[in-house]
Amino acid sequence: MRPIHPGGLLPICGARPSPQECNLLTEEAPGIRLCFNTSPENTVEALRRWIQA
């Protein structure tokens, strides 16, 4: 799997991925970090949590 964006950030909009899909992402891209929001309005908050982790 090739990186989509040179900065390593790939926004995925729509339905939340299943645990199996998250596992696949982490297996195919070691070191990937996932963050989730509950609405478009709190996307920045989700990214801030990701950066602080």
C-alpha positions as CSV (number, residue, x, y, z in Angstrom):
1,M,0.0,0.0,0.0
2,R,1.5,3.3,-1.1
3,P,1.0,6.5,0.9
4,I,-1.7,8.6,-0.6
5,H,-0.5,11.9,0.8
6,P,3.2,12.8,1.4
7,G,2.2,14.2,4.8
8,G,0.7,10.8,5.8
9,L,-2.8,12.3,6.4
10,L,-5.6,10.6,4.5
11,P,-9.1,11.9,5.5
12,I,-11.8,9.3,5.0
13,C,-15.3,10.6,4.9
14,G,-18.4,8.6,5.4
15,A,-19.1,5.6,7.5
16,R,-16.7,4.6,10.2
17,P,-14.6,1.7,9.2
18,S,-15.2,-1.7,10.9
19,P,-12.6,-3.2,13.3
20,Q,-11.5,-5.5,10.5
21,E,-10.9,-2.6,8.2
22,C,-8.9,-0.8,10.9
23,N,-6.9,-3.9,11.4
24,L,-6.2,-4.2,7.7
25,L,-5.0,-0.6,7.5
26,T,-2.7,-1.0,10.5
27,E,-1.3,-4.3,9.0
28,E,-0.7,-2.8,5.6
29,A,0.7,0.5,6.8
30,P,2.7,0.0,10.0
31,G,2.8,3.1,12.1
32,I,-0.4,4.5,10.8
33,R,-2.5,6.3,13.3
34,L,-6.3,6.5,13.1
35,C,-8.6,9.2,14.5
36,F,-12.3,9.4,14.4
37,N,-14.9,12.2,14.6
38,T,-18.6,12.0,15.2
39,S,-19.6,14.9,12.9
40,P,-17.9,17.3,10.5
41,E,-18.1,19.9,13.2
42,N,-15.7,18.1,15.5
43,T,-13.1,17.0,12.9
44,V,-10.5,19.5,14.2
45,E,-11.0,18.2,17.7
46,A,-10.4,14.6,16.6
47,L,-7.2,15.7,14.8
48,R,-6.1,17.5,17.9
49,R,-6.6,14.3,20.0
50,W,-4.5,12.4,17.4
51,I,-1.7,14.9,17.5
52,Q,-1.6,14.9,21.3
53,A,-1.5,11.1,21.6
